Amino acid sequence: MNINNDNEANNMESKHLKAHNEQKRKDSDEYGLWTALHKYQSLGLKSKATGVNPHFGNQYSTLEDCIECANKGIEFGLFFTQHVDNIEGNTYLRTVIRHINDTETTSMIYPITCKDISNPQQIKSSLTYAKRTSLQTIFGFGSDMTDDDDGNSASGKSGKPDPQQSNKF
């Protein structure tokens, strides 16, 4: 008799869990792309910054960090794809966000630029940078970087604002 009670309890728990999961699925199916993206962005997510630039020693969000953050949108039915497009002789990365219950999409294109197109390492580096930047931009999340200087170190600038320029428009 004890065994039957345990099986009965497991069946009830199983039915409850199934009902809960079914309701959760229905809830996410009741809205489309824009509501799901709003719900995702309301979380205020930031990607980790686990990468370290060997030249400058600063932290940055790796592609894997950005994908991990973007994939949290799956909870709301969001997913993304990234494609390389050739538009009028120029190469672009197209990032597309979709919702499982919606035919509407939103997308952006990002130019793939590198000094030497015959250098596979430069092309891959440019593509990886475009993928990271596109995910952060289209999903609207930031980074946990503590020393973000807006690219000023890489462009030869100090990264610190000029106090005389701060009030000029």
Helices and strands as residue ranges (DSSP letters): H 2-29, H 33-41, E 46-47, E 51-52, E 59-60, H 63-70, G 71-76, E 78-87, E 90-99, E 102-111, H 120-139, E 142-143
